[in-house]
Amino acid sequence: MELYLDSANLKEIEEGFKLGFLNGLTTTPTFMQREGVTDIDRMIVKLSKIVPILQIEALGNTAEEILDEAKRQLDLGLDPKRTVFKVPVSLEAVRACHLLRKNNLLVNVHLVYTLQQAYMAMQAGATYVCPLVGRLQDQGHDALSLVSDCVNAVNHYGYNTKIMFSSVRHSEHVRNALSVGAHTITVPLKVLKSLTENHFTTIGTEQFIRDTRLMTVRVKEAINNINPLVAENTLLKDAIVKMTEYGFGCVTIVNKDGTLKGVFTDGDLRRLLQKDGNHILDKKMSELTYKTPVSIDGNALLNEAIGMIRKTNVDTILVTDEGKPVGMLDIQDIEKS
């Protein structure tokens, strides 16, 4: 099924055709007017240089006027092999379709609402016949049956015509077009961009990305928080000030040579205050006792870190480089990485 973009917005058109596989562009004077276009001919020429196939309106009260308008547009420099002239279905329009096809020009008979209209366009040799699904459904009609009937007529009678599914409102319309066997569909960019979206696909993709990073990203690359370091002779009250300045829930105490002495947390502070009172604040960090912190080398993979967090049931682990503390890693850092 051919896939066309339905738009007159240059930014949308440029974005859509970056995909590389759209077959062409359909547009209308109404779209152009909404986009503030004041020189339609100039816009048509510009679009013709951007897209593989351009479908544009050729209007007139008679078949001859429609043919003359198509020829006038071709004289702007359009390639007849890459230009499809759209004509709203009528008796004069299908006569014009026949004349245009005799001149080897491509024609889309559109604004089709009935099978009878579609039949007249097919019989006249239309390259495309374009039922308006969304508009028909707005009026309470069974638009999908019409498209299906048009496709069946092409297949049954052997018309060299493509049925274009148009007036697309949502991604379900694209599924409908595929289900009824439409040959072509033209969609707005918003719908086009939604076609690859699926909640379960998103969940699965995120899982693959997360698991891949766990096996390829090193701990030191995932550290978001540089925890404050304090020397062992620092007073506890000064260490608390530093902890507050960094907005961190702990400080790392280091020996004179920069190696790890221990980690002091806000939980440790609460326990000491309850046990010994405020005078504890004047003690040096070297006077306190520390448990051996859960630590990991910065060159380890995140997979090892998350295993350690699960095994020890801690929220945060100390990251070291050759035995010296360089930061703290928590489960949120792993998720963000």
ABEGO torsion letter per residue (X at the ends): XBBBBBBABAAAAAAAAAAGABAEBBBBAAAAAAAGBABAAAAAAAAAAABABBBBBBBEABAAAAAAAAAAAAAAGBBAAABBBBBBBBAAAAAAAAAAAAAGBBBBBBGBABAAAAAAAAAAGBABBBBBAAAAAAAGBBAAAAAAAAAAAAAAAGBBBBBBBBGBABAAAAAAAAAAGBABBBBBAAAAAAAABBAAAAAAAAAAAAAAAAAABBAAAABABBBBBBBAABBAAAAAAAAAAAGBABBBBBBAAGBBAEBBBAAAAAAAAAAAEAAAAABBAAABBBBBBBBBBAABBAAAAAAAAAAAGBABBBBBBGGBBAEBBBAAAAAAX
